[in-house]
Amino acid sequence: MTDAHDTAADSSLRTTGGAPPDDGGSSATEAPIPLLEPREGIPPVIADETALARVIAAFEAGSGPVAVDAERASGYRYGQRAYLVQLRREGAGTALIDPVACPDLSALGDALSGVEWVLHAATQDLPCLREIGMVPTRLFDTELAGRLAGFPRVGLGAMVEGVLGFVLEKGHSAVDWSTRPLPEPWLRYAALDVELLVDLRDALEKELDRQGKLDWARQEFDAIASAPPPEPRKDPWRRTSGMHKVRRRRQLAVVRELWQTRDRIAQRRDVSPGKVLGDAAIVEAALALPANVHALAALNGFGHRVGKRQLEQWQAAVDRAKGLSEAQLPQPGQSVTGPPPPRAWADKDPEAAARLSAARVGVSALAEQLNMPQENLITPDTVRRVCWEPPVVVDAESVAAALAGHGARPWQVEQVTPVLVEALSAKDA
């Protein structure tokens, strides 16, 4: 680590770019320093088993936490697989690994078992890392740490600048990382993304400790690391943009058929579904219920750039939906578990609506007092569920048990229980 990095890591939190308003650190007058090159230069991309074995040995022999990042090709390829994995650890330097050439990184994951992994916005990268065999047992999420510490801007660039005083170049965040070979400027960007992650982690740990929130953060990190993979989303076609315009069941069936057809094509071609057919075109066809290919071609999204064969496959999907029996048509809304939408509470259960209103006011005030976003203090869904079906006897013990039953961490239970006890006990909240 250079002297400049030592200074940045060991100093009080800087305020350039948005440190917590109550951080108590010194006011930064010096301009942030552009970070243009990795400390040891751009490492070669690891793309064969021999080179991977050397990296595994080096990182296993390293010391301290390991910075981890992954680059996907969202908007270009089907799915969310990783197309580059970046790591950095004291004693091992930085490694850039091609998971297309080396699709099984479980040996690397095993070598780093028990080591703290430092990620920024961990929940975004963990699914694609899990697919290639990399699953942390311990982690530190610098984005979540920034939220808990009260930073108004928690993107990696803003955090590195605000906390450490360095400017990261972010021009390649949305490029097609499935490109081969990867251009040198992209590799430089990728290496720099893990360059200061551990430094940022160390500074944020100090700040969380100063605010009395370090144990809270550790509970959050443990919850992320131990969470099982998410269940597949039910009826993913219902998330088509513009679905609110589609009211009739027959039209919903058209959306479903077109979405599923598009998904199969996108998966086969390994391209983003949006590159096959846009959501707006799907909704347009559902609303119009075109009678034939000519009518379909007249709709937005199915114009002159769509070939006859493609038009025929989209019209076939529309025709399949039009041919379904009433019993086969999808229902207007998804089956929902838990409470109804809050906008319906006043009519369905005015007392529950009053409880929710009081709870929201209390949670908002507490979040402001603790200087963190409300959703990190307690999820809105948890608040709704407890307010919709409160314990029979409302007291600290019963409310704490209800919160814990909905997955709240111990620190959240401790902080939020008094607020909810008051809200649930108010007769005219």
Stockholm file with secondary structure:
# STOCKHOLM 1.0

chainA/1-429         MTDAHDTAADSSLRTTGGAPPDDGGSSATEAPIPLLEPREGIPPVIADETALARVIAAFEAGSGPVAVDAERASGYRYGQRAYLVQLRREGAGTALIDPVACPDLSALGDALSGVEWVLHAATQDLPCLREIGMVPTRLFDTELAGRLAGFPRVGLGAMVEGVLGFVLEKGHSAVDWSTRPLPEPWLRYAALDVELLVDLRDALEKELDRQGKLDWARQEFDAIASAPPPEPRKDPWRRTSGMHKVRRRRQLAVVRELWQTRDRIAQRRDVSPGKVLGDAAIVEAALALPANVHALAALNGFGHRVGKRQLEQWQAAVDRAKGLSEAQLPQPGQSVTGPPPPRAWADKDPEAAARLSAARVGVSALAEQLNMPQENLITPDTVRRVCWEPPVVVDAESVAAALAGHGARPWQVEQVTPVLVEALSAKDA
#=GR chainA/1-429 SS CCHHHHHHHHSCCCCTTCCCTTCCCCCCCSCCEEECSCTTCCCCEECSHHHHHHHHHHHHHCEEEEEEEEEECTTTSSSCCEEEEEEEEETTEEEEECTTTSCCCHHHHHHTTTSEEEESSHHHHHHHHHHTTCCCSEEEEHHHHHHHHTCSCCSHHHHIIIIICEEECCTTTTSCTTCSSCCHHHHHHHHHHHHSHHHHHHHHHHHHHHTTCHHHHHHHHHHHHHCCCCCCCSSGGGGCTTGGGCCSHHHHHHHHHHHHHHHHHHHHHTSCHHHHSCHHHHHHHHHHCCSSHHHHHTSTTSSTTSCHHHHHHHHHHHHHHHTCCGGGSCCSSCCCCSSCCGGGHHHHCHHHHHHHHHHHHHHHHHHHHHTSCHHHHSCHHHHHHHHHSCCSSCSHHHHHHHHHHTTCCHHHHHHHHHHHHHHHHCTTC
#=GC SS_cons         CCHHHHHHHHSCCCCTTCCCTTCCCCCCCSCCEEECSCTTCCCCEECSHHHHHHHHHHHHHCEEEEEEEEEECTTTSSSCCEEEEEEEEETTEEEEECTTTSCCCHHHHHHTTTSEEEESSHHHHHHHHHHTTCCCSEEEEHHHHHHHHTCSCCSHHHHIIIIICEEECCTTTTSCTTCSSCCHHHHHHHHHHHHSHHHHHHHHHHHHHHTTCHHHHHHHHHHHHHCCCCCCCSSGGGGCTTGGGCCSHHHHHHHHHHHHHHHHHHHHHTSCHHHHSCHHHHHHHHHHCCSSHHHHHTSTTSSTTSCHHHHHHHHHHHHHHHTCCGGGSCCSSCCCCSSCCGGGHHHHCHHHHHHHHHHHHHHHHHHHHHTSCHHHHSCHHHHHHHHHSCCSSCSHHHHHHHHHHTTCCHHHHHHHHHHHHHHHHCTTC
//
